[in-house]
Amino acid sequence: MEAALAGLKVLDLTQFEAGTSCTQLLAWLGAEVVKLEPPGCGEQGRWLLTEKPGYDSFYFILLNSNKRGITLDLKAARGRAIFLELVKNFDVLAENYSLGTLETLELGYERLRQLNPGLIYLTIKGFGAHGPYSRYKSFDMIAQACGGAMALTGLRDSPPLKPGPNIGDSGTGVHAALAVLAAYIQRQRTGRGQKVEVAMQEAVANLARVPMMGSYVTGRPVKRAGNRISVSGAPGGIYRCAPGGYNDYVFILCTSAEMWQSLCRAMGCPELARDERFADPKARAANMKALDAIIEEWTQRADKHQVMRLLGEAGVPCGKVLDSLEVLNDPHLRQRGFIARIEHPARGALDIPGCPIKLEDSPVEVRAAPLVGQDNEEVYRDYLGLGREEVEELKAQGII
């Protein structure tokens, strides 16, 4: 069956991660995404974090699968003229340049909407297009700091800590993809495009809104709770497993009397549920250290895989702490098809995380990210009717 977003055409001017993760989601779901980059070395993400000079970085490869790639010099008058013709053919333009970059080139939304009234113009900025911080540059960790994530992360008496996942970047990308689809659905009704703005700070604050809810109750900042969902919940935290290595831990969480009793039975200690120290949530919170010691003494008798399997089958929420290689090789993720095998033109066969969205009627095939300008001839032919000689001439002039 046809892909879910077949027919949606996206001109992708994004770089790094917040924007590229958005357009990758759209490409995974079947949109025709054409990534436009400067001629030569392409967007900065290709080479900024590569360990092999001359090879696209894994950073770029992981964020740009399922896209077509073209090059165009937007600083050249001929390049801008080609761009203005090109944009007439697209439903969506996505960019995350510094504020005012496209406007300086006279390629901002107000001009583009005159050429293409149905254009959905997505702009992603660290702090948005207006407000006191709007001119400030941002990266993932800046958004995590200003969006509240860092203040919530870490041990109670430790400094704030950056969460490991790039929620400031890819978290913004997910919000942006949803925003584009909302505008696209609205255009189906009205025929009008619109400007769509997503700020990284606001995306992080949205993801942090539930952990921040304690402030509504107390009127004070929420304290860091380490590996617990709250400073008073028990049992609920990280417990060491055999053989005691760097990531040999599980996270166990009991939020009901039934889960607590199931944990006690699974540990072979049903009498623990009747112990006065642990008889109810308030008692367990008061005796948290003693309870954690009992649980960890038990978890250290087996490895994290065994503990998760035993508790999972007993109905107790438990997650083994998987390191990066374990995630890529996790049999569950592989059986579900989340880890995808691609053939990269330069890197060869790679197993990478694929699309996390499952559509029964239009499954996603993950394809390798394009090389710089890989699809110049086909895209300029398909969209502008240029022949091979014209494309070669533009290449010789450094326009593409």
Secondary structure per residue as TSV (DSSP state, phi and psi in degrees):
chain	resnum	aa	ss	phi	psi
A	1	M	-	360.0	152.5
A	2	E	-	-59.1	144.2
A	3	A	-	-61.0	152.1
A	4	A	T	-56.8	-41.3
A	5	L	T	-105.4	21.3
A	6	A	T	-55.8	135.0
A	7	G	T	98.2	-19.4
A	8	L	-	-81.6	123.3
A	9	K	E	-111.3	124.9
A	10	V	E	-121.3	123.9
A	11	L	E	-95.6	115.3
A	12	D	E	-104.7	105.7
A	13	L	-	-103.0	17.2
A	14	T	-	-80.0	163.4
A	15	Q	-	-142.8	164.7
A	16	F	T	58.7	-124.2
A	17	E	T	-124.1	-42.7
A	18	A	H	-57.8	-43.7
A	19	G	H	-80.4	-42.3
A	20	T	H	-65.9	-31.9
A	21	S	H	-68.9	-32.6
A	22	C	H	-65.1	-52.8
A	23	T	H	-67.6	-28.1
A	24	Q	H	-65.4	-42.1
A	25	L	H	-57.9	-44.0
A	26	L	H	-64.7	-39.4
A	27	A	H	-66.1	-42.1
A	28	W	H	-57.0	-35.6
A	29	L	T	-88.1	7.6
A	30	G	T	108.6	-1.1
A	31	A	-	-68.3	150.1
A	32	E	E	-84.8	102.0
A	33	V	E	-106.1	120.6
A	34	V	E	-110.2	112.5
A	35	K	E	-87.3	121.9
A	36	L	E	-103.8	125.7
A	37	E	E	-132.4	162.6
A	38	P	-	-65.3	146.8
A	39	P	T	-62.1	156.1
A	40	G	T	96.4	-103.2
A	41	C	T	-92.7	-5.2
A	42	G	-	75.6	-163.9
A	43	E	S	-70.3	156.0
A	44	Q	G	-59.3	-31.4
A	45	G	G	-63.0	-20.5
A	46	R	G	-64.1	-40.9
A	47	W	T	-118.7	-13.0
A	48	L	T	-63.0	-36.4
A	49	L	T	-118.3	22.9
A	50	T	-	-82.5	145.2
A	51	E	S	-94.0	-6.4
A	52	K	S	-129.4	104.9
A	53	P	T	-53.9	134.7
A	54	G	T	92.5	-8.4
A	55	Y	S	-113.0	140.3
A	56	D	-	-59.7	140.6
A	57	S	-	-71.1	154.5
A	58	F	H	-62.9	-29.7
A	59	Y	H	-55.6	-45.9
A	60	F	H	-70.9	-44.4
A	61	I	H	-60.4	-39.7
A	62	L	H	-71.2	-16.8
A	63	L	H	-111.8	-1.7
A	64	N	-	-132.7	23.4
A	65	S	T	-67.4	154.5
A	66	N	T	69.4	14.8
A	67	K	-	-107.7	157.0
A	68	R	E	-97.2	150.6
A	69	G	E	-123.0	129.7
A	70	I	E	-131.3	164.3
A	71	T	E	-122.0	149.4
A	72	L	-	-164.4	132.1
A	73	D	-	-88.2	103.1
A	74	L	T	-77.4	-9.1
A	75	K	T	-84.7	-14.8
A	76	A	S	-92.5	142.2
A	77	A	H	-58.9	-41.4
A	78	R	H	-64.9	-39.4
A	79	G	H	-63.2	-41.5
A	80	R	H	-66.8	-36.5
A	81	A	H	-64.8	-41.0
A	82	I	H	-64.8	-42.1
A	83	F	H	-59.1	-43.1
A	84	L	H	-65.3	-31.0
A	85	E	H	-75.0	-38.4
A	86	L	H	-64.4	-42.7
A	87	V	G	-66.6	-19.3
A	88	K	G	-64.3	-20.8
A	89	N	G	-96.2	2.1
A	90	F	-	-114.9	151.3
A	91	D	S	-85.1	-32.7
A	92	V	E	-134.4	137.8
A	93	L	E	-118.4	131.4
A	94	A	E	-121.3	132.0
A	95	E	E	-146.5	148.6
A	96	N	-	-137.7	39.4
A	97	Y	-	-69.6	170.1
A	98	S	S	-59.7	149.6
A	99	L	T	-54.1	127.3
A	100	G	T	91.2	-3.6
A	101	T	H	-61.5	-52.3
A	102	L	H	-70.0	-32.1
A	103	E	H	-64.2	-38.3
A	104	T	H	-62.2	-33.2
A	105	L	T	-85.5	4.2
A	106	E	T	60.9	37.9
A	107	L	-	-125.5	27.1
A	108	G	S	-77.9	178.1
A	109	Y	H	-59.1	-42.8
A	110	E	H	-60.1	-37.0
A	111	R	H	-75.6	-42.1
A	112	L	H	-67.8	-34.1
A	113	R	H	-67.7	-26.2
A	114	Q	H	-67.4	-35.1
A	115	L	H	-79.2	-31.4
A	116	N	-	-142.3	85.3
A	117	P	T	-60.9	-20.6
A	118	G	T	-90.6	4.8
A	119	L	-	-69.1	131.3
A	120	I	E	-96.9	114.5
A	121	Y	E	-106.0	103.5
A	122	L	E	-92.2	124.4
A	123	T	E	-123.3	127.0
A	124	I	E	-113.7	125.3
A	125	K	E	-132.7	157.6
A	126	G	S	-60.0	-45.2
A	127	F	S	-124.9	14.6
A	128	G	-	88.9	175.5
A	129	A	S	-87.9	-8.2
A	130	H	S	-147.0	165.7
A	131	G	S	112.9	164.6
A	132	P	T	-58.1	-29.0
A	133	Y	T	-97.1	1.2
A	134	S	T	-59.9	-27.5
A	135	R	T	-86.2	-6.5
A	136	Y	S	-78.3	139.6
A	137	K	-	-76.0	155.6
A	138	S	-	-146.7	149.6
A	139	F	-	-129.8	-179.9
A	140	D	H	-49.5	-51.6
A	141	M	H	-69.3	-26.0
A	142	I	H	-68.1	-45.2
A	143	A	H	-64.1	-37.5
A	144	Q	H	-65.1	-37.6
A	145	A	H	-66.6	-49.9
A	146	C	H	-81.1	-13.8
A	147	G	T	-92.8	-1.0
A	148	G	T	98.3	-7.5
A	149	A	H	-67.8	-42.5
A	150	M	H	-66.1	-39.2
A	151	A	H	-64.9	-21.5
A	152	L	H	-92.6	-8.0
A	153	T	S	-111.3	132.1
A	154	G	S	126.9	175.3
A	155	L	-	-75.4	161.6
A	156	R	T	-55.7	-39.7
A	157	D	T	-108.0	14.7
A	158	S	S	-97.7	165.0
A	159	P	-	-64.3	162.2
A	160	P	-	-56.0	152.2
A	161	L	-	-132.5	137.0
A	162	K	-	-73.7	123.7
A	163	P	-	-59.1	145.3
A	164	G	S	-64.2	-48.7
A	165	P	S	-65.7	148.7
A	166	N	-	-82.9	67.1
A	167	I	T	-70.1	-23.3
A	168	G	T	-70.4	-33.9
A	169	D	T	-91.7	-72.1
A	170	S	H	-67.3	-29.0
A	171	G	H	-62.5	-39.4
A	172	T	H	-65.7	-39.2
A	173	G	H	-59.5	-40.0
A	174	V	H	-64.7	-45.1
A	175	H	H	-59.3	-41.4
A	176	A	H	-67.6	-38.7
A	177	A	H	-62.8	-41.4
A	178	L	H	-63.2	-40.3
A	179	A	H	-63.3	-42.5
A	180	V	H	-61.8	-44.8
A	181	L	H	-66.7	-35.5
A	182	A	H	-63.3	-44.7
A	183	A	H	-66.2	-34.8
A	184	Y	H	-67.0	-42.1
A	185	I	H	-64.7	-40.9
A	186	Q	H	-64.4	-37.2
A	187	R	H	-64.3	-29.0
A	188	Q	H	-60.7	-31.5
A	189	R	H	-87.1	-38.3
A	190	T	H	-104.3	-21.6
A	191	G	-	79.1	-0.7
A	192	R	-	-105.0	139.0
A	193	G	-	-84.4	-177.2
A	194	Q	E	-165.8	165.8
A	195	K	E	-86.0	133.1
A	196	V	E	-120.0	126.0
A	197	E	E	-121.9	133.7
A	198	V	E	-130.9	127.0
A	199	A	E	-102.3	134.0
A	200	M	H	-61.7	-42.0
A	201	Q	H	-57.5	-42.5
A	202	E	H	-72.4	-34.2
A	203	A	H	-63.8	-42.4
A	204	V	H	-65.5	-44.3
A	205	A	H	-60.4	-35.0
A	206	N	H	-65.8	-41.3
A	207	L	H	-68.9	-23.7
A	208	A	T	-96.2	4.3
A	209	R	T	-64.6	-36.0
A	210	V	T	-72.7	-47.4
A	211	P	G	-58.7	-23.5
A	212	M	G	-85.2	-0.4
A	213	M	G	-67.5	-19.6
A	214	G	H	-59.4	-26.9
A	215	S	H	-64.4	-28.8
A	216	Y	H	-68.0	-31.3
A	217	V	H	-81.3	-44.2
A	218	T	H	-99.6	-21.8
A	219	G	S	74.6	12.3
A	220	R	S	-124.8	163.5
A	221	P	-	-62.3	144.6
A	222	V	-	-72.8	134.1
A	223	K	-	-82.1	149.9
A	224	R	-	-66.2	138.7
A	225	A	-	-117.6	12.1
A	226	G	T	62.7	-129.8
A	227	N	T	-90.4	9.0
A	228	R	S	-98.8	153.1
A	229	I	S	-75.7	-16.3
A	230	S	S	-156.5	165.9
A	231	V	S	-74.4	-9.2
A	232	S	S	-118.5	-5.1
A	233	G	-	-77.6	135.3
A	234	A	S	-157.1	139.5
A	235	P	S	-77.2	144.8
A	236	G	E	-175.8	94.9
A	237	G	E	175.3	-167.2
A	238	I	E	-93.2	134.2
A	239	Y	E	-131.0	134.2
A	240	R	E	-71.7	144.5
A	241	C	-	-122.7	169.5
A	242	A	B	-72.2	149.1
A	243	P	T	-89.2	13.5
A	244	G	-	92.9	23.0
A	245	G	-	-77.5	-173.3
A	246	Y	T	-57.2	-39.7
A	247	N	T	-120.2	26.0
A	248	D	-	-86.2	76.0
A	249	Y	E	-141.4	159.1
A	250	V	E	-128.2	155.7
A	251	F	E	-106.8	123.7
A	252	I	E	-118.1	136.1
A	253	L	E	-141.3	124.8
A	254	C	-	-117.3	120.9
A	255	T	-	-114.9	4.8
A	256	S	S	-144.3	162.2
A	257	A	H	-61.4	-36.7
A	258	E	H	-63.7	-43.9
A	259	M	H	-64.0	-41.2
A	260	W	H	-62.4	-44.6
A	261	Q	H	-66.8	-36.8
A	262	S	H	-65.4	-37.5
A	263	L	H	-63.4	-45.7
A	264	C	H	-60.1	-42.8
A	265	R	H	-65.5	-43.2
A	266	A	H	-63.4	-32.2
A	267	M	T	-78.7	-7.3
A	268	G	T	79.4	21.2
A	269	C	-	-129.7	61.2
A	270	P	G	-60.0	-26.2
A	271	E	G	-68.0	-19.2
A	272	L	G	-62.3	-31.8
A	273	A	G	-66.3	-20.5
A	274	R	G	-98.9	-5.1
A	275	D	-	-64.0	129.3
A	276	E	G	-58.5	-29.4
A	277	R	G	-66.7	-23.6
A	278	F	G	-126.7	23.8
A	279	A	S	-70.0	-29.0
A	280	D	S	-147.6	169.9
A	281	P	H	-55.1	-39.5
A	282	K	H	-65.0	-41.5
A	283	A	H	-67.5	-41.0
A	284	R	H	-64.8	-37.0
A	285	A	H	-66.3	-39.1
A	286	A	H	-67.8	-27.6
A	287	N	T	-115.1	36.1
A	288	M	H	-58.0	-45.5
A	289	K	H	-63.8	-42.1
A	290	A	H	-65.2	-41.1
A	291	L	H	-65.6	-44.2
A	292	D	H	-59.7	-40.0
A	293	A	H	-63.1	-40.2
A	294	I	H	-65.4	-45.3
A	295	I	H	-65.4	-43.9
A	296	E	H	-69.3	-30.8
A	297	E	H	-61.7	-35.6
A	298	W	H	-75.5	-45.4
A	299	T	H	-64.1	-26.4
A	300	Q	T	-76.1	-1.5
A	301	R	T	-84.0	-12.5
A	302	A	S	-140.4	166.7
A	303	D	B	-81.7	169.4
A	304	K	H	-64.4	-30.8
A	305	H	H	-67.6	-42.3
A	306	Q	H	-66.7	-41.5
A	307	V	H	-63.8	-44.3
A	308	M	H	-64.2	-41.8
A	309	R	H	-64.1	-43.8
A	310	L	H	-64.6	-48.0
A	311	L	H	-73.4	-36.8
A	312	G	H	-59.9	-42.4
A	313	E	H	-70.9	-22.0
A	314	A	H	-87.1	-2.9
A	315	G	T	86.0	17.5
A	316	V	-	-103.0	122.3
A	317	P	-	-59.6	120.7
A	318	C	E	-151.2	131.8
A	319	G	E	-128.5	127.2
A	320	K	E	-75.4	142.7
A	321	V	-	-80.2	104.1
A	322	L	-	-91.5	130.8
A	323	D	-	-79.1	178.2
A	324	S	H	-61.3	-40.8
A	325	L	H	-71.2	-34.9
A	326	E	H	-66.3	-35.2
A	327	V	H	-63.5	-46.4
A	328	L	H	-64.3	-26.2
A	329	N	T	-108.0	9.5
A	330	D	-	-62.8	122.9
A	331	P	H	-61.6	-32.1
A	332	H	H	-64.4	-48.6
A	333	L	H	-65.3	-35.8
A	334	R	H	-71.0	-38.8
A	335	Q	H	-64.5	-35.2
A	336	R	T	-78.9	-7.4
A	337	G	T	82.5	12.4
A	338	F	-	-71.6	-38.1
A	339	I	E	-83.5	117.2
A	340	A	E	-109.0	143.0
A	341	R	E	-93.9	124.0
A	342	I	E	-121.1	158.9
A	343	E	E	-112.4	103.6
A	344	H	E	-87.2	136.8
A	345	P	T	-58.1	-28.5
A	346	A	T	-109.5	-37.4
A	347	R	T	-87.3	-16.7
A	348	G	E	83.7	-154.8
A	349	A	E	-71.6	130.7
A	350	L	E	-136.6	142.3
A	351	D	E	-102.6	117.3
A	352	I	E	-130.3	156.9
A	353	P	E	-61.5	135.4
A	354	G	-	-104.3	-151.1
A	355	C	-	-76.5	127.7
A	356	P	S	-82.1	-0.8
A	357	I	-	-102.9	128.8
A	358	K	-	-109.7	117.0
A	359	L	-	-112.5	117.7
A	360	E	T	-60.9	-39.1
A	361	D	T	-86.6	-10.5
A	362	S	S	-146.8	72.6
A	363	P	-	-60.0	152.1
A	364	V	-	-98.0	130.2
A	365	E	-	-101.2	123.6
A	366	V	-	-86.6	128.8
A	367	R	-	-118.7	155.5
A	368	A	-	-66.7	150.1
A	369	A	-	-63.3	147.9
A	370	P	-	-76.8	153.0
A	371	L	-	-74.1	169.5
A	372	V	T	-60.1	121.5
A	373	G	T	65.9	19.1
A	374	Q	T	-55.8	-35.7
A	375	D	T	-109.8	21.7
A	376	N	H	-53.0	-53.7
A	377	E	H	-61.3	-45.1
A	378	E	H	-69.9	-44.0
A	379	V	H	-68.1	-46.2
A	380	Y	H	-67.4	-28.0
A	381	R	H	-71.1	-48.6
A	382	D	H	-67.1	-38.4
A	383	Y	H	-94.6	-33.4
A	384	L	H	-119.6	-2.9
A	385	G	-	72.8	20.0
A	386	L	-	-76.5	140.6
A	387	G	-	-86.5	173.0
A	388	R	H	-60.2	-41.2
A	389	E	H	-63.8	-40.2
A	390	E	H	-65.0	-40.7
A	391	V	H	-64.2	-42.3
A	392	E	H	-64.5	-36.8
A	393	E	H	-64.8	-44.2
A	394	L	H	-62.5	-36.8
A	395	K	H	-67.3	-42.9
A	396	A	H	-63.7	-30.3
A	397	Q	T	-83.6	-5.0
A	398	G	T	78.7	12.6
A	399	I	-	-77.1	-35.7
A	400	I	-	-124.4	360.0
